[in-house]
Amino acid sequence: MSDIQINNSKNAGGIAWGGSLVGSTNPKNLGYRYSHAHKRYKKSTGGENDIEDDTLPSSLVVQFQNRKGDEVGVHMDVPTNSDVDALGALVHAILHEDEEKKNEDKRIPYSFYAKVVRNGVEDDLEVTTTLDAFIREHKISTEQVLALTYQPLAVFRVRPVTRCTDTMPGHTEAILHVSYSPDGKHLASGGGDTTVRFWDTNTNLPKHTCHGHKNHVLCTAWSPDGKRFASSDKNGVLITWDPIKGAQLSTIKAHSKWITSFAWEPMHRNSGKSERLVTASKDGLAKIWNVRTRKCEATLAGHLDSIECVKWGGEGFIYTASRDRTIKVWATDGPSTKDVGKLCKTLKGHGHRVNTLALSCDYVCRTGPFDHTCKQFPSTEEAYESAVQKYNNFKANEPERMISGSDDFTLYLWHPTESKHPIKRMTGHQQAVNHIAFSPEGRFFASASFDKKIKIWNGKSGDFIATLTGHVGAVYQVTWSSDSRFLVSASKDSTAKLWEIPSCKRAKETLPGHADEVYALDWSPNGSSVATGSKDRTIKIWRH
């Protein structure tokens, strides 16, 4: 039998014979193949990485699952050119089969993640454009079922702040801290003039001026239930206040040197009481206090130098970062009182002092039971149940993630509850990392540095996403909108800037007006306004 002749015309396509009969003179030949008119197979060079055709199939089998790992729907044949919006519409249709068509415009947006093994480590990577681009970038097999984990995003949209509506004078020295209450209805500030001030967020007028500190107010924070406000100063004194009456509730001489940082116990772990907090000091100690009884429940000793930052995590651990280049993990619960304050792990990796920490659950722990609707709770039990449900929905089956920033210009991603080894080391900043903040839903985190830049990173894998340039002075602080779509940064150059995430182009808005460096910054949890505090002794309120 003679060989079938191949059509040598340039425009010929269709079914062609690839050579001699199968298994006769050419045992490697598998017979017929599809021949495209303008896409011929590359000639093999015998290398291991030869790719004969980079054309992907038009569809691929996908299995959707929620963050707890529960499968949703059945295996589905999805076009590879599907983007995130198309996948979101598909998931919405599966979850809300009975929903009327008139409500289609109100569907929840979703983000999607797939597990990819890189350098022997399995990461959750986000699908940001199309399945086609994701498969090509990470060389994912199309012969297997692709498991996509969906995560609901904020249904509401925060409007970008664009203008200054109020300038609030009153402080007589630089303002070092401004912070909104968890429900967004109150604003508090502290600074170099030793006073704590409470402001009405509706009229932007002063409500209470509180005297009690004898030195600079260095740290402030609201309790998760919004019923107490704590402040600490350079003398090591901790004071708690009633924000409604402006009255002093307790005064504690907590440390021999100044208090560098403190954090409240998350509401979902304290049965709604919100009376414990942990303080960290330049004396190298951290202490757990009950502000109602004014007693120290535990002293966390072990660092060799000043503690720069402390966080109380959602899983019941306290994290302390020190100038001795280490981060320590401490237990706060246990079968006996001796287990409170017990050292669990020491995390090593940084080559210089550790300045700042951020937890993936920071926003959820800070806002407690409250959300963008500002719902009020008639009882402590209802508020506690809401806080527990909110945290469990956020956590799903994922480990607590922590980012550390240092004077060695690097950041580290940790899973501190599971391992003492870092997941990833992140480089790129050219000066000390000053502040880090996770987005409310944990998808991204932002790092601010003295190199005048802000960098945006993937909150799960630690992958670099973008650098935000525009400030002409060191960036002191960053804060996210409650829907994670915007970021505001405060700088030495006397301005704040608004950035849209994740497009990460040049600043969407520049917020000028301060006469000196902007030290303090916060975005209201209900999304209505941003407050900035400056060395010029004024607070400015910014709205849409």
C-alpha positions as CSV (number, residue, x, y, z in Angstrom):
1,M,0.0,0.0,0.0
2,S,1.5,3.4,-1.0
3,D,1.6,6.4,1.4
4,I,-1.3,8.9,1.1
5,Q,0.0,12.2,-0.4
6,I,-0.1,15.4,1.7
7,N,-1.5,18.5,0.2
8,N,1.4,21.0,0.0
9,S,-0.7,24.1,-0.5
10,K,0.0,26.9,2.0
11,N,-3.7,27.4,2.6
12,A,-4.6,23.8,2.9
13,G,-6.1,22.6,6.2
14,G,-8.3,19.8,7.6
15,I,-7.4,16.2,8.1
16,A,-3.9,15.2,6.9
17,W,-1.8,12.1,7.1
18,G,1.2,12.5,9.2
19,G,3.5,10.0,7.4
20,S,3.6,6.2,6.9
21,L,1.2,3.7,8.3
22,V,0.9,3.4,12.1
23,G,3.4,1.0,13.5
24,S,5.1,0.1,10.2
25,T,8.0,2.2,9.0
26,N,7.4,4.9,11.7
27,P,6.4,3.3,15.0
28,K,6.1,6.7,16.8
29,N,3.4,8.0,14.4
30,L,0.0,7.9,15.9
31,G,-1.9,8.3,12.7
32,Y,-4.2,11.2,11.8
33,R,-3.9,14.6,13.3
34,Y,-5.7,17.9,12.8
35,S,-3.8,20.2,10.6
36,H,-4.6,23.9,10.8
37,A,-4.0,26.0,7.7
38,H,-1.9,28.6,9.4
39,K,-0.6,26.7,12.5
40,R,1.9,23.9,11.8
41,Y,3.5,21.7,14.5
42,K,6.9,22.9,15.6
43,K,9.8,20.6,14.6
44,S,11.0,18.8,17.6
45,T,14.6,19.4,18.7
46,G,14.6,16.5,21.1
47,G,14.5,18.7,24.2
48,E,12.4,18.0,27.3
49,N,10.6,21.4,27.1
50,D,9.4,21.1,23.5
51,I,5.9,22.3,23.2
52,E,4.2,21.3,20.0
53,D,1.1,23.5,20.2
54,D,0.3,26.1,22.8
55,T,-3.4,26.2,21.9
56,L,-5.6,25.5,25.0
57,P,-8.9,23.7,24.8
58,S,-11.9,25.9,24.5
59,S,-13.2,24.7,27.9
60,L,-12.2,23.0,31.0
61,V,-13.9,21.1,33.9
62,V,-14.3,23.2,37.1
63,Q,-15.5,22.4,40.6
64,F,-16.5,25.3,42.7
65,Q,-16.1,25.1,46.5
66,N,-16.5,27.5,49.4
67,R,-13.7,28.6,51.8
68,K,-14.6,25.7,54.1
69,G,-13.9,23.2,51.3
70,D,-17.6,22.2,50.7
71,E,-18.3,21.5,47.1
72,V,-21.0,23.6,45.4
73,G,-22.8,22.3,42.4
74,V,-21.4,19.6,40.1
75,H,-18.4,19.4,37.8
76,M,-19.0,22.0,35.1
77,D,-17.5,22.5,31.7
78,V,-16.5,26.2,31.7
79,P,-15.1,28.1,28.7
80,T,-11.4,29.0,29.3
81,N,-12.0,32.6,28.2
82,S,-14.3,33.1,31.2
83,D,-13.3,36.1,33.3
84,V,-14.0,36.7,37.0
85,D,-17.4,38.4,36.4
86,A,-18.6,35.4,34.3
87,L,-17.4,32.9,37.0
88,G,-19.2,35.1,39.7
89,A,-22.4,35.1,37.7
90,L,-22.2,31.3,37.4
91,V,-21.6,30.8,41.2
92,H,-24.5,33.2,41.9
93,A,-26.8,31.2,39.7
94,I,-25.8,28.0,41.5
95,L,-26.3,29.4,45.0
96,H,-29.5,31.3,44.2
97,E,-31.4,29.1,41.8
98,D,-34.8,30.3,43.1
99,E,-34.0,34.0,42.9
100,E,-36.0,36.0,40.6
101,K,-34.4,37.6,37.5
102,K,-35.3,41.1,38.7
103,N,-32.7,40.7,41.5
104,E,-29.8,39.8,39.2
105,D,-28.4,43.3,39.4
106,K,-28.0,42.8,43.2
107,R,-25.7,39.7,42.9
108,I,-22.7,39.4,45.2
109,P,-19.3,39.9,43.6
110,Y,-16.8,37.1,44.2
111,S,-13.1,36.5,44.0
112,F,-11.7,33.1,43.0
113,Y,-8.6,31.1,44.1
114,A,-7.0,27.9,42.9
115,K,-4.3,25.9,44.7
116,V,-1.0,25.9,42.7
117,V,2.2,24.2,43.7
118,R,5.3,26.5,43.3
119,N,8.8,25.5,44.4
120,G,7.3,22.6,46.4
121,V,4.9,24.9,48.3
122,E,1.1,24.9,47.7
123,D,-0.3,28.4,47.4
124,D,-3.8,29.8,47.0
125,L,-3.5,32.1,44.0
126,E,-6.2,34.4,42.8
127,V,-7.7,34.4,39.3
128,T,-7.5,38.0,38.4
129,T,-8.3,38.1,34.6
130,T,-9.4,35.0,32.6
131,L,-9.0,31.2,33.2
132,D,-7.0,31.1,30.0
133,A,-4.4,33.6,31.3
134,F,-4.3,31.9,34.7
135,I,-3.7,28.4,33.2
136,R,-0.9,29.7,30.9
137,E,0.8,31.7,33.7
138,H,0.9,28.8,36.2
139,K,1.1,25.9,33.7
140,I,-1.9,24.2,35.1
141,S,-3.1,20.9,33.5
142,T,-6.4,21.1,31.6
143,E,-6.7,17.3,31.8
144,Q,-7.8,17.5,35.5
145,V,-10.7,19.1,37.3
146,L,-9.7,22.6,38.5
147,A,-11.0,23.3,42.0
148,L,-11.9,27.0,42.3
149,T,-12.5,28.4,45.8
150,Y,-14.9,31.4,45.8
151,Q,-14.9,34.2,48.4
152,P,-17.7,36.7,48.6
153,L,-16.7,40.3,48.5
154,A,-18.4,43.4,50.0
155,V,-21.9,43.9,48.6
156,F,-21.8,47.6,49.5
157,R,-19.6,50.2,47.9
158,V,-17.7,52.9,49.7
159,R,-17.6,56.2,47.8
160,P,-14.1,57.6,47.4
161,V,-13.2,60.6,49.6
162,T,-12.5,63.7,47.5
163,R,-12.9,66.8,49.5
164,C,-12.2,68.3,53.0
165,T,-15.5,69.1,54.7
166,D,-14.2,70.1,58.1
167,T,-11.0,71.3,59.9
168,M,-11.1,70.7,63.6
169,P,-8.6,72.7,65.8
170,G,-8.2,72.2,69.5
171,H,-5.0,70.2,70.1
172,T,-2.0,72.4,71.0
173,E,0.7,70.0,69.9
174,A,1.1,67.5,67.1
175,I,-1.7,64.9,66.7
176,L,-0.3,61.4,66.8
177,H,-3.5,59.3,66.7
178,V,-7.0,59.5,65.3
179,S,-9.4,56.6,65.4
180,Y,-13.1,55.9,64.8
181,S,-15.1,53.8,67.1
182,P,-16.1,50.3,65.9
183,D,-19.5,51.5,64.9
184,G,-18.1,54.6,63.2
185,K,-20.2,57.0,65.3
186,H,-17.4,58.5,67.5
187,L,-14.0,59.9,66.7
188,A,-11.1,60.1,69.3
189,S,-7.7,61.7,69.0
190,G,-4.5,62.0,71.1
191,G,-1.2,63.7,70.8
192,G,1.7,65.6,72.2
193,D,-0.4,68.0,74.3
194,T,-1.2,65.1,76.8
195,T,-5.0,65.3,76.1
196,V,-7.5,62.8,74.7
197,R,-10.3,64.4,72.8
198,F,-13.6,63.0,71.6
199,W,-15.5,64.5,68.6
200,D,-19.0,64.3,67.3
201,T,-18.9,62.7,63.8
202,N,-22.2,64.3,62.8
203,T,-21.4,67.9,63.6
204,N,-17.6,67.5,63.7
205,L,-17.5,69.5,66.9
206,P,-15.6,68.7,70.1
207,K,-17.6,66.6,72.7
208,H,-15.0,66.1,75.5
209,T,-11.5,67.1,76.3
210,C,-10.0,64.6,78.7
211,H,-7.0,65.5,81.0
212,G,-5.2,62.8,82.9
213,H,-1.9,62.1,81.1
214,K,1.3,63.9,82.2
215,N,3.2,63.2,79.0
216,H,2.8,62.6,75.2
217,V,-0.2,60.3,74.4
218,L,1.6,57.6,72.3
219,C,-1.1,55.0,71.7
220,T,-4.9,54.9,71.6
221,A,-7.5,52.2,70.8
222,W,-11.2,51.5,71.1
223,S,-12.5,48.4,72.8
224,P,-14.3,46.1,70.3
225,D,-17.7,46.8,71.8
226,G,-17.1,50.6,71.6
227,K,-17.9,51.2,75.3
228,R,-14.3,51.9,76.4
229,F,-11.4,53.9,74.9
230,A,-7.9,53.4,76.1
231,S,-4.8,55.6,75.9
232,S,-1.2,55.3,77.0
233,D,1.6,57.8,77.4
234,K,5.4,58.2,77.6
235,N,5.4,57.7,81.4
236,G,4.0,54.2,81.1
237,V,0.5,55.1,82.3
238,L,-2.6,53.4,80.8
239,I,-5.9,55.2,81.2
240,T,-9.4,54.0,80.1
241,W,-12.2,56.4,79.3
242,D,-16.0,56.5,79.0
243,P,-16.4,58.0,75.5
244,I,-20.0,59.0,76.1
245,K,-19.4,60.9,79.3
246,G,-15.7,61.7,78.8
247,A,-15.0,60.4,82.3
248,Q,-11.9,58.6,83.4
249,L,-12.7,54.9,84.3
250,S,-9.3,53.6,85.4
251,T,-5.7,54.6,85.7
252,I,-2.9,52.0,85.7
253,K,0.8,52.6,86.1
254,A,1.5,49.7,83.6
255,H,5.3,50.0,82.8
256,S,8.5,51.6,84.0
257,K,9.2,53.0,80.5
258,W,6.9,54.3,77.8
259,I,4.2,52.1,76.3
260,T,4.9,51.5,72.6
261,S,1.8,49.6,71.7
262,F,-1.3,47.9,73.1
263,A,-4.2,45.8,71.8
264,W,-7.7,44.8,73.1
265,E,-8.8,41.2,73.4
266,P,-11.1,40.4,70.4
267,M,-14.8,40.3,71.4
268,H,-15.5,36.9,70.0
269,R,-13.1,35.4,72.6
270,N,-14.3,37.2,75.7
271,S,-18.0,36.5,75.9
272,G,-18.7,40.1,75.1
273,K,-17.0,41.6,78.2
274,S,-14.2,43.5,76.4
275,E,-12.2,44.2,79.6
276,R,-8.8,42.7,78.8
277,L,-5.9,44.2,76.9
278,V,-2.2,43.7,76.4
279,T,0.4,46.4,76.7
280,A,3.9,46.4,75.3
281,S,6.7,48.7,76.4
282,K,10.2,50.0,75.9
283,D,11.2,48.0,79.0
284,G,11.0,44.8,77.0
285,L,7.9,43.4,78.7
286,A,4.3,42.9,77.7
287,K,1.5,42.6,80.2
288,I,-2.1,41.4,80.1
289,W,-4.4,43.7,82.1
290,N,-8.0,43.5,83.2
291,V,-9.0,47.2,83.1
292,R,-12.1,46.6,85.2
293,T,-10.3,45.1,88.2
294,R,-7.0,47.0,87.3
295,K,-5.0,43.8,87.9
296,C,-2.1,42.4,85.8
297,E,-3.1,38.8,84.8
298,A,0.3,37.9,83.3
299,T,3.7,39.4,82.4
300,L,5.2,38.2,79.1
301,A,9.0,38.3,79.6
302,G,11.5,37.0,77.1
303,H,12.5,39.8,74.7
304,L,16.0,41.2,75.0
305,D,15.1,44.7,73.9
306,S,12.1,47.1,73.5
307,I,8.9,45.7,72.1
308,E,7.8,47.8,69.2
309,C,4.4,46.3,68.4
310,V,1.8,43.9,70.0
311,K,-1.3,42.2,68.4
312,W,-4.0,40.1,70.0
313,G,-5.0,37.5,67.4
314,G,-8.4,36.0,66.6
315,E,-7.2,32.5,67.6
316,G,-6.3,33.4,71.2
317,F,-2.6,34.2,70.8
318,I,-0.6,37.4,71.5
319,Y,2.2,38.4,69.1
320,T,5.0,40.7,70.1
321,A,7.6,42.2,67.8
322,S,10.8,43.5,69.2
323,R,14.0,45.4,68.5
324,D,15.8,42.1,69.3
325,R,14.8,41.0,65.7
326,T,12.4,38.3,66.9
327,I,8.6,37.9,67.1
328,K,7.2,35.8,70.0
329,V,3.9,34.0,70.2
330,W,2.1,33.8,73.6
331,A,-0.9,31.8,74.8
332,T,-3.8,33.6,76.5
333,D,-6.0,30.6,77.3
334,G,-5.5,27.3,78.9
335,P,-6.9,24.8,81.4
336,S,-5.1,26.6,84.3
337,T,-4.1,30.2,85.0
338,K,-0.5,29.2,84.6
339,D,-1.0,28.7,80.9
340,V,-1.9,32.4,80.4
341,G,1.2,34.2,79.1
342,K,3.0,31.0,78.2
343,L,5.6,31.3,75.4
344,C,4.6,29.1,72.4
345,K,7.0,30.0,69.6
346,T,9.8,32.4,68.7
347,L,9.8,33.5,65.0
348,K,13.2,34.4,63.6
349,G,14.2,35.7,60.2
350,H,14.6,39.5,60.2
351,G,18.1,40.9,60.3
352,H,17.1,44.2,62.0
353,R,14.5,45.4,64.5
354,V,10.9,44.5,63.7
355,N,8.8,47.6,63.6
356,T,5.3,46.5,62.8
357,L,2.9,43.6,62.6
358,A,-0.4,43.1,60.8
359,L,-2.9,40.2,61.1
360,S,-5.4,39.1,58.4
361,C,-8.2,39.3,61.0
362,D,-7.2,42.8,62.3
363,Y,-10.3,44.5,60.8
364,V,-12.8,41.9,62.0
365,C,-11.3,42.0,65.5
366,R,-11.3,45.8,65.6
367,T,-15.0,46.2,64.5
368,G,-16.3,43.4,66.8
369,P,-20.0,42.8,66.1
370,F,-20.5,46.0,63.9
371,D,-20.6,46.2,60.2
372,H,-21.3,48.9,57.5
373,T,-25.0,49.1,58.5
374,C,-24.1,50.4,62.0
375,K,-26.6,48.1,63.6
376,Q,-26.9,48.5,67.4
377,F,-27.4,45.6,69.7
378,P,-29.9,45.7,72.7
379,S,-27.8,43.3,74.8
380,T,-24.2,42.2,75.3
381,E,-25.2,38.5,74.5
382,E,-26.5,39.5,71.0
383,A,-23.4,41.6,70.3
384,Y,-21.2,38.7,71.3
385,E,-23.1,36.2,69.1
386,S,-22.8,38.6,66.2
387,A,-19.0,39.0,66.8
388,V,-18.6,35.2,66.9
389,Q,-20.6,34.6,63.7
390,K,-18.8,37.4,61.9
391,Y,-15.4,36.0,62.8
392,N,-16.3,32.4,61.9
393,N,-17.6,33.6,58.5
394,F,-14.3,35.4,57.9
395,K,-12.0,32.6,59.1
396,A,-13.6,29.6,57.3
397,N,-10.9,26.9,57.3
398,E,-7.9,29.3,56.7
399,P,-5.0,29.8,59.1
400,E,-4.4,33.1,60.7
401,R,-1.9,35.1,58.6
402,M,0.6,37.6,59.9
403,I,2.9,40.1,58.1
404,S,6.0,41.6,59.8
405,G,7.9,44.6,58.6
406,S,11.4,45.6,59.6
407,D,14.3,48.1,59.4
408,D,16.0,45.5,57.2
409,F,13.6,46.7,54.4
410,T,11.9,43.3,54.1
411,L,8.5,41.8,55.0
412,Y,7.8,38.2,56.1
413,L,4.5,36.3,55.7
414,W,3.8,33.8,58.6
415,H,1.2,31.3,59.6
416,P,2.1,31.7,63.3
417,T,-0.5,29.3,64.7
418,E,0.9,26.5,62.6
419,S,4.6,27.0,62.1
420,K,7.6,29.0,63.4
421,H,9.0,29.2,59.8
422,P,8.1,32.0,57.5
423,I,6.0,31.2,54.4
424,K,7.6,33.9,52.3
425,R,10.1,36.7,52.4
426,M,9.2,39.9,50.5
427,T,11.7,42.4,49.3
428,G,11.4,45.6,47.2
429,H,11.4,48.5,49.7
430,Q,14.6,50.6,49.8
431,Q,14.2,51.9,53.3
432,A,12.6,50.8,56.6
433,V,9.1,49.5,56.5
434,N,7.0,51.7,58.8
435,H,3.4,50.4,58.7
436,I,1.4,47.4,57.3
437,A,-2.3,47.0,56.9
438,F,-4.4,44.1,55.6
439,S,-7.5,44.8,53.6
440,P,-10.7,44.0,55.6
441,E,-11.4,40.8,53.7
442,G,-7.7,39.7,53.7
443,R,-7.2,39.6,50.0
444,F,-4.4,42.2,49.9
445,F,-2.1,44.0,52.3
446,A,-0.3,47.3,51.9
447,S,3.1,48.2,53.2
448,A,4.3,51.8,53.8
449,S,7.9,52.8,53.9
450,F,10.3,55.7,54.4
451,D,11.3,55.2,50.8
452,K,8.2,57.3,49.9
453,K,6.4,54.3,48.3
454,I,3.5,52.0,49.2
455,K,3.5,48.4,47.9
456,I,0.4,46.2,47.4
457,W,0.8,42.5,47.9
458,N,-1.4,39.4,47.6
459,G,-2.7,38.7,51.1
460,K,-2.6,34.9,50.8
461,S,0.5,34.1,48.9
462,G,2.6,37.3,49.5
463,D,3.1,37.8,45.8
464,F,3.9,41.4,44.8
465,I,1.1,43.2,42.9
466,A,2.1,46.9,42.5
467,T,4.0,49.9,43.7
468,L,2.1,53.1,44.4
469,T,4.3,56.1,43.7
470,G,3.4,59.8,44.1
471,H,4.4,60.9,47.6
472,V,7.5,63.0,47.9
473,G,8.1,62.3,51.6
474,A,8.1,59.2,53.8
475,V,4.8,57.4,54.1
476,Y,3.8,57.1,57.7
477,Q,0.5,55.2,57.7
478,V,-2.1,53.6,55.4
479,T,-5.8,52.7,55.9
480,W,-8.3,50.7,53.9
481,S,-12.0,51.4,53.1
482,S,-14.3,48.9,54.6
483,D,-15.1,47.4,51.1
484,S,-11.4,47.0,50.3
485,R,-11.6,49.0,47.1
486,F,-9.7,52.1,48.2
487,L,-6.6,52.9,50.2
488,V,-5.6,56.2,51.8
489,S,-2.0,57.0,52.7
490,A,-0.6,59.7,55.0
491,S,2.9,61.2,54.4
492,K,5.6,63.5,55.6
493,D,4.9,65.6,52.5
494,S,1.8,67.1,54.3
495,T,-0.7,65.3,52.0
496,A,-2.9,62.2,52.1
497,K,-3.5,60.3,48.8
498,L,-6.4,58.1,47.7
499,W,-5.6,55.0,45.7
500,E,-8.0,52.6,43.9
501,I,-7.2,48.9,44.4
502,P,-6.4,46.7,42.6
503,S,-6.0,48.9,39.5
504,C,-3.1,50.5,41.3
505,K,-2.5,53.3,38.9
506,R,-1.5,56.8,39.9
507,A,-3.3,58.3,42.9
508,K,-7.0,58.8,42.3
509,E,-7.1,61.8,44.5
510,T,-4.6,64.0,46.4
511,L,-6.0,65.3,49.7
512,P,-4.0,68.6,50.4
513,G,-4.6,71.1,53.1
514,H,-2.5,70.3,56.1
515,A,0.4,72.7,56.8
516,D,2.8,70.0,58.1
517,E,3.4,66.3,58.2
518,V,0.4,64.0,58.4
519,Y,1.0,61.5,61.2
520,A,-2.4,60.0,61.9
521,L,-5.1,58.5,59.7
522,D,-8.3,56.4,59.9
523,W,-11.2,55.5,57.7
524,S,-14.6,55.1,59.4
525,P,-15.8,51.5,59.5
526,N,-19.1,52.6,58.0
527,G,-17.2,54.1,55.1
528,S,-18.6,57.6,55.4
529,S,-15.4,59.6,56.1
530,V,-11.6,59.7,56.6
531,A,-9.9,61.6,59.4
532,T,-6.3,62.8,59.2
533,G,-4.3,64.2,62.1
534,S,-1.2,66.4,61.5
535,K,1.8,68.0,63.1
536,D,0.0,71.3,62.3
537,R,-2.3,70.5,65.3
538,T,-5.5,70.1,63.3
539,I,-7.8,67.2,62.3
540,K,-9.3,67.2,58.9
541,I,-12.4,65.2,57.8
542,W,-12.7,64.1,54.2
543,R,-15.8,62.9,52.5
544,H,-17.1,62.1,49.0
